């Protein structure tokens, strides 16, 4: 575009803008507005801590788990571990949680929300630890709590909670493999303590 055409174009644009401005002034439509800085200063104060506390009211438990493994890095799982070394480490991790005053069985008995929140925290450390805790406290401990008698609960609750009485859990049908979704099943809970085994049978 030549220079003369550019000048003519600018002149046309200038006249159009002047016409629009005169129209707004005559109609009272041109009103001063606060700048963005003023608008931001007038917004209510937002406290992220209040929002975080509202959304995560169990964050103190998360902090406990985080600090346990932060200050004891020897409890963290490394890629070079053998299967047996990993199993031993997971048992050590669980005992370290108990030493810290975190007892999953008490949560399972009294506060499901806190129990499953803890499971989520443990999954960030090692999923094997989450599974170990779930078998020990949901399956073994839960079986005693929900299917056992008061005598069973008095006899085993504390030892299950302290991991003094570790357990394992299996589901099967008599003379058949596991197919719990479509067949009447029996519950098989085998608890190994030292060299002794206790097997509990009950209908599922």
N, C-alpha and C positions, 0 to 999 in steps of 0.2 A: 504494500500500500504506500503511495507517495506521501510526502510530508504534508502537502496541501489537503489531501483527503483525510489524513489523520487529524489535522487541526479542525476541519469541518465536522468530523465525527465527534470530537471532544466538545465542540460548541453545541451540538445537538443534545448530547448527554447533559451538559450543564444546564441548558434551558429546561429540560425535562425534570431535573432534580429541583430547580428553582420553583417550577410550577407545583410540584408535589409538596414542597415545604410551605409555599404560600397557602395552599389548600388546607393543610393541617393546622396552620396557625389561625386561619380565619374560622375554622370549625371548632377550635379549642381541642383538637385531637392530639396535639403534640404535647406530651407531658413528661417532665423529667422523671427518670427512674433511678433508684439507687444502684450503685455499681455492685459488681459481684462480691467484692471484698466486704462491703457493708452487709450484704445479704448473708454471707457466711458467718460473720460475727454475731448475727442475730439468731442463728440456729441454736436449739437447745444443746447442752453439753452431752456428749456420749461417752460413757465410761465402759471400755471394753471388758474390764474386770467383772463388772456387774453382769454383763451379758454372758461371759464365760462361766461364771458361777451359776447362773440360772440354767444354762444348757448342760452343765457338767457338775452336778452337785456332789459327786463322789471323787472329785479331783484330788483330794487329800490321799485317798487310797492309791491312786495312780502315782502320786509323788512318792509314796512309800516304796512301791515296787520299783520305780525308776531309780531311786537313790540306792536301794539294795544292790542292784546289779551295776550301777555306775561305780560304786565304791568297792565292789568286789568283782573285778573283771574276770577273775579266775572262774567265776560261775557261768560266764558266757560260753556258748557253744561254738567250737571251732570246726572248720571243715575237715580237719585231719583225723578226727576221732573215729575209732572203730565202733561197731554196733554195741559191744559190751561196755566200752568206755563211755559211750553216749548214754546208755542206760544208767550207768553208775552216776554220771554227772546229773542226770535228771532227778535221780533220788536225792542227791546232795542239794540241788536247787530247791526241791520241795521242802527239805528239812530247814534250809536257810530261811524260807518264807515263814515257817512255823516259829523259828527262833526270833524272827522279827515281830512276832505277835499277830501274824496274819493266819487265821485258822479257817480254811475254806468250809469245813464241816459246820462250824458255828454259823457261817453265812448261809449255808444251804438249809440249815434248820430254822433260822430266824429271819433271813432277809434275802429272798431270791434275787432281787435287783442287784444287791451288792455282790452276791455270788457270781452272777453272770458278768457283771462288770469286771470282777477280778479275772475271770476266764479270758475276757477280751484283752486285759493288760498282759496276762501271761503269754498270750499268743504273739505279742510283739517281741517277747524274749525268745521263746522257742515253742513251736507248736507241739512238740513232744511233751513239754511240761504241761501244756493245757490238757492234752490227752491223759497224761498220768494223773493229774489232779481230778479230771472228770471221772476216770475209772475209780479212783480211790474214794471220792466223796459223793459223786452223783450216783454211780452204779452200786458200789459196795456199801458205802455209808447210807445212801438213799434206800437201798434194799432193807437194811436193818431198821432205819427210821420208819419206813412206810409199810413194810411187810412183817417186821419182827414184832415180838411181844414186848411188853414193858421190861420183862426180865432180860431179853436180848439187848435192849437199848441201855439198860444199866450196866450190863456186863461188857459191852463192846464199844459204846459211843466214845468214851475218852481215848481208848487205845486206837480206834480208827482215826479220830481227829488228830492225834499226835503222831500218826504214821508208825506207831509201835506195832500195829496190826495191819500190815499192808494186804491188799486184796486184789483179785483179778475177777473177771466177769465173763461168762460165756452163755450163749443161748443155743439150744438145740432141741430136736425132737428125739424121743426114744427110737433107736434103730433107724435114724434118718439124719441127714444133714440139716443145716439151718435153712428154714423157710418160714420165718415167723409171720409173714404177711398172709399166708393162706392155709396154714395148718394149726390145729390145736398144739400148743407148745408147752414144754416144761422149762422152768427156769433153773439153770445150773450156776450156782455161785461157788467158786472154789477159793478158799482163803488159805494161803501158804504162810505158816508161821514156823520159823526155824526149819525143822525137818518134819513137822507135822502138818497134815492137810485136813481141813474141815470142808465138807461138801454139803451144801444146803439145797434141797429140792423143794420146789413149790410151784403151784399152777400160775401161769402168767395170764 
